[in-house]
Amino acid sequence: MIIPRPLSITVPLSLVGVVVASCAPAPQGNASESREASGAAAPSSETDGFPGFTLAEMGTFDEPWALAFEPGTGRLFITEKKGNIRIREPNGAMGSVTGVPRVDYGGQGGLGDFVFGPDYARTGQVYLSWVEAGDGDTRGAVVGRARLICEESGTNCTLDGLETIWRQTPKVTGRGHYSHRIAFSPDGQYLFITSGDRQKKEPAQDLSNTLGTIVRLLPDGTPAPGNPFADRGGVAAQIWSYGHRNMLGIDFDPEGRLWVLEHGPKGGDELNLVQKGGNYGWPVVSNGVNYDGTPIPDNDTRPQFITPRIGWTPVIAPGNFIFYTGDMFPALQGQAIIAGLKTKAIIRVGFEGTTPTELARHPMERRIREVAQGPDGAIWAVEDEGDARLWRLTPAE
């Protein structure tokens, strides 16, 4: 097998204004993030003296969506929206995963997240999300788990005994705002899933469905004890928070607090600190406006709703984000590292307690779908859409 030699470049320190876009639907509500309405230029200045990154190209992929490093091996698993999971060995050799479920591909839908379970070393269990078709012209996100079994060489693996443990309720028309990001609590006891509003808006305020919510489950997919609306029964027993729009980022900070990063409409992207039973106000409030320009009341006009810790207008159009905890970049520890789609940037956010401040945007050539932290503390980033490049970011030389 021929292993391509990495291509290295250094990201310049100068930070430029970038054209940004919001997560806007097409007239039929079926557009992907790559075809959404653009906002205005948003200049950003580096403020903390960080010297930047050196980038090494590590491969190309077809519409990648998620990155996950296997604990203990350094192997990187990459999902592709059309229904493939590819494996990159630390030496650059490529493999693949079989047993992947059939996905409903189109718009923002297809194969989504991939996460190693908290007990992976013992059980080999992995969790993944995808979009499945329903009756008629409907579809919805699901989450499944399986045992990952790999060849002795480790290059190729299969998903054994895949079972669906959660379904977004109800399935609806359209191909947008699935969210379907997965995160385990730091103690490994609880499974959190972001469930987007599916561009339907009002259901995000209705606890009889899971659109526009974060759900909190046990690792087997059953509702977790102590959920705030358990006494209502039905799917309400799954819900941890609601009033969300389209959450493409979810992570726990070093203090164990849960945060989500979500797309606003035309303006009003949000980074939210998640509270048990919290209502985040969508679609009643937003710091953005509707796509036709009609106003939406601002978040701070309705005190019954939880306001964002930071918002962006024009939007940053996030892919995902992580809290950095590695040793390779000591200055970045505890910062949020955000993948920018239309912003075509790596965005850094610092924190004083629970108060975030944007520190810098590091321009990239293309839309960035996903960022991940490697075992050695390097930051990995993959571009969006076809022929997407995978980058390894190390300290600037």
N, C-alpha and C positions, 0 to 999 in steps of 0.2 A: 504494500500500500504506500502511495506517495503522500507524505505529510507536508503540507505547504509551510514554507518558512514564514514566521510571523512578520508582518509589516508594522514598523513602529513609527509613530509621529508624536510630536509634542503639541499639546493644546496651548495656543497663545494665551498670554495673561490678559490681553485686552478683552473686554466684555462688550458685546455689541447689542443694539436693539434687535429684537426678533419679532417676526409676525406670529401672532398667536391665534388659536382657534378654540372655539367652544365645542361641546359635545352635542351638536345640533342635529335633529333628525332631518332626513329628506322629506319631501312632501308626503310620502307614504309612511314615514317613520322607519325606513329600512336602511339608512345610510350607515356605513362604518365610520369610525373616528377619522379615517383618512379622507373623508369627503365632507367634512363639516364646515360650517360657516366660519369665516375668519374674523378676528377682531383687529384692533389697532396695534401699532408698534409699541413695545414695552421695554424701554431701555432699563438695564440693571447694572449696578456697579459692584465690583468685588470690594468688600469692606473689612476683611479680617486678615489680610496679608498672606493668605494661602497661595503657594507658588504654582498650583495647577497640576495637571496630569500629563504623563506620557502614555500614549495609547499603542497597543499592539493588536493587530487584527488576528483573530483566532478561528475564522471560518465564516461560512455564509449559510443562511437558512431561508426557508420559504414561509413567510408570515408567522414568525415565531411569536409566542405569547408569554411563556413563563420559563424561568430558569430556576433550577434547584440542584445544589451540590449534595451528592450522597455522603452521609456522615462516614468519616474514616478512610475514604478512598480518593477523594478529590475528583471523582468523575462528575461531569456536569450533564444533567438531563434537561433537554430543551423541548417544550411542546410546540407544535405547529398547528395553526387553526384548522387546517383541512383534515386533521386526525392522525398525525404522526407524532411519535416521541423519539427523538434522536439522542444519542449518548456521545459525549466527547470525552475520550480518555485524557488523562493528564499529559500524555505524549502527543496528543493531537489526533490519534486514530479515532475513527468514527464507527459507531454501532447504532442499533435501533432496538425498539421495544415492540414486541408483538402482543396480541390480545387486547389492543386498544379498542374501546367501544366505537360503534358507528356514531358519527356526529351530524347534527343538522348545521351545515356550513352555509354562511351567507351573512352579509352585513357585519355586525359585531359578533356573530355567533360562530361556534365551532368548538374545538378543543381548547380548554382554558388552563386552569392552574394545575400545579403538580407539587405535592408536599410530602416529605418523608415523615411518617408518624413518629410520635415521641418515643415509642417503644420499638423503633425500627430495628435496632441492633438485635433484639430478641425475637421479634415476630416477622420482620421483613415487610411490614405493612406500609403501603403508600396510599395517599389520597389524591384524587384528581377530580376536576370539574369539567363539564362539557354541556353542550346544548342538545336536547333531544326533541324530536317532533312529537306533537300531540295530535288530537283529532282535528280534521279540517286544516285550516291555515294557521295553526297555533303551534307554539313551541315554548320551551322553558329550560332553565338551567337545572342541572342535577349535580350531585356529588357522589362519588363512589369510592370504595376502597378495595384493595387487592393485595395479595402477597407478591412481591417482586422477586422473581427467580431468575438468576443470571447464569450464563455458561461459566465454566471454570475459568476461561480466559477473561470473563467479565465484560466483553465487548458487546454482546447481545443478551437481551433479557426478555422475559415475558411477564404479563400480568396474569396471575393465577387466581381463579376464584373471584373475579371482579363482581361486586355487588353494589347496587345503588342504595345509598343510605339516606339520601335527602333529595327532595324535589321542590323547586320553586312553585308556589301555589298562588294563583292558578296559572296554567299555561294560557298565553294570550297571543294575539296577532302581532306582527312586527318582528324586527330582527335587531333591536337595540337595547342597551342598558341592562344586560344580564348581570354585570358585576362579577359574580361567582368567584371572588377571591377567598382563599382559605388561610386561616391562621390558628395555631394551637396556643393556648395560654402557656405562660412560662413553666408552670408545674405539670404541663401535659395532660391535665384532667379534662379540659374543655376545648371543644372545636367551635370556632367562630367562622361564619360564612357571611359574606356581603351579598345581599340580594337586591339588585337594582329595581327601579320603579318601572322598567320596561317601557318607558316613554308614555306611560298612562297617567302619570301625575297623581290624581286623587286617591288611588289605592294606598299611597304612602302614608295616609292619615287614617287608614282603616285596619284595625287589628284582626279582622277576620281573614286576612290574606298575608303573605309574606313579601309582597312587592314593596320596595323601598325600605327594607329593614336590615338589621344585623341579627342573625339567629345564633343562639348559643346552645350547643348540643353536647351530649356525651360522645366519646369517640366512635360509638356504634351507631350514631345518628339519632338517638332518642333525645327528647327534650331534657335539658340539664335541670336537676333540682335547684330550686331557688330562683328560677326565672321570674321576672316581675309580673307577667300576665298569665301565670299558670292557672289561676283560678277560673279563667275564662274558658279553658279547654280548647280543643281543636288546635289549629296551627298557631294560635296566639300563645300557646305554651312554649313555642320555640323562640319567641321574639325577645331580644335583649334591648334593642332600641329601634326607633322608627322615625319617619319623616325625612328619610334620606332620598337622594336622587340616583346617582350612578357612581358607586364607590369602587375605584380601581386600585386603591392602595389600602392595606391594613397591616399594622405591625404594633408590637408592644415596645415601649421605650425601655431603657435600662432600669427604670424604677418599677417596671411591671404595669404601666398604664397603657390602655388600649387607645390607639388613634386610627382614624380613617381619613383618607384623602379622596375627595369626590368632585366630579364635574358639576359646575353650575350650568345655567342656561347660557344666555349671551352676557357674559360676565358672571362673577360670583363663584368661582371655584373655591372650595373650602377644605381646610384641615381642621378636623373636629376631634376633640377629646371625648371619648365615648363614655357615657354614664348609664348605669343600669336604669332601664325604664325611660330613658331620655327621649324627648320628641324634638327633632332638629328642624321641623317647620316646613319642609317641602311638601306641597307646592304653594303653601299659604304665604311663605316669606322666602326671600332670596336677596342677596346683594347684587344680583344680575337683573336683567329684564327679559321679557319674552322675545322670541325670535322676530316677531313682527314689530318690535319696539315698544309695545305696551308695557307699562310699569308693573312691577311686583313690589309689594311692601317690603322695605328693608328688614333684615333680621332683628334689628334692635327696636323695631316698632311694636313687637309682640312679645312681651316679657315672659309669656308662658312657654316660649320655645328656647332651646339652648342655642346660643350664638356661636359662630365659628371662632376658633382661636386665632386664625389668620385667614384672610380671603384675598383673592386675586381678581381684579378687573383692570385691564383685560385679563382673560384667563391664561393659565399655564398649560391646560389640557394634559393632565398627568397620565402617564402609563401605569406606574406603581411607585412605591417608595420603600426604603428600608431605614432603620436606625443603625448607624454605623457603630460597630463595637470592636473593630480589629486593631492590630498593633502596627500595621504598615503605615497608617496615617494617624499618628497620635492626636494631631490637631483637630481631626474630624470626629473623634469619639463623642457619641451622644447626639451628633447632628443627624437630621433627616436628609437622605440623599434621594432626590426625586428624578424619575425619568420624564422628560418633557417630550410630548408628541409634536404638536405644531410649533412649540417653542424650539424644537431641535436643540435641546440643551440638557445638561446635567445641572440640576438646581439644588443648592445647599441651603438648609434652614437650620439655624441655631436656636438654642433654648435657654431661657432663664427660668428655671422651674417649669411651669406649664405655659409660659409666654414665648411663642416662637417669633423669630425674625428672619426674613430672607437675607442671606449673606452674599450669595453670588449665583450667577448663571454662567456655566462653562459651555460655550457654543460647540455643537457637533454638526457634522455635515448633513445629517438626516434625522428624521423623527426617531426618538428613542422610546421603545416599547417597554423595556424591563431593565431593572438594575438588580444586582445580587452581590453579596459579599462572599468572596472566595475563602477557602480554608486558611490561606496565608495572610488574609487581610486585604488582598487586592480587591478592587471594585470591578465587576463585570457589567457590561451593558450591551444590549442587543437592539438593533434597529428594527423598524416596523416594516411590514409588507414584504413583497418578494425580493429575493437577492439581498436579504438583510444581513449586514455584517455584525459579527460578534467581536466585542472589544474587551481587552483586559487593561484596566487603568492602574498605573503605578505612579509613584512620586515623580514629578517633573525632574528631568535631568539637567 
